[in-house]
Amino acid sequence: MNIEVVKSKIHRVKITDSDLNYIGSITIDEDLMDAANIIEGEKVHIVNINNGERIITYAIKGERKSGDIILNGPAARRVAKGDIIIIISYAMLEFEEAKKFKPAIIFPNENDNSLT
């Protein structure tokens, strides 16, 4: 039996911008992606702390050390610059493997999205 578990989590980062006319996705500072073990193109869930919205999209790399968290495409209407979000990805694991699995969970600085 396989179950879905949390694989990665970027807990409480600030939206730095949104781009309604971009084709879609969320742009994430590549340093944050590396720290959370998220790869480009990976499906992610976005939870907006400010308004309760939940969005499913995919990750694209942002410039390293930029702190960029940019929601693109139609989902841009569901956030405002400065909103605090949580970014989560999941993985399917065999049940016994899932019991031992430890997700990559990071807690960046909420003010500038840095890892320090």
GILINJO-V728981 format. One line per field, one symbol per residue. ss: DSSP state (H for helix, E for strand, L for the rest). burial: + if it has 16 or more other ideal C-beta (glycine too) atoms within 10 Angstrom, else -. A space follows every 50 residues. Layout:
# GILINJO-V728981
ss=???
burial=???
This chain:
# GILINJO-V728981
ss=LEEEEEEEEEEEEELLEEELLLLLLEEEEHHHHHHHLLLLLLEEEEEELL LLLEEEEEEEEELLLLLLEEEEHHHHHHLLLLLEEEEEEEEEEEHHHHHH LLLEEELLLLLLLLLL
burial=------++++++++++-+---+--++++++++++++++---+-+-+++-- --+-+-+-++++---++++++++-++-++---+++-+++++-+------- -----+-+----+---
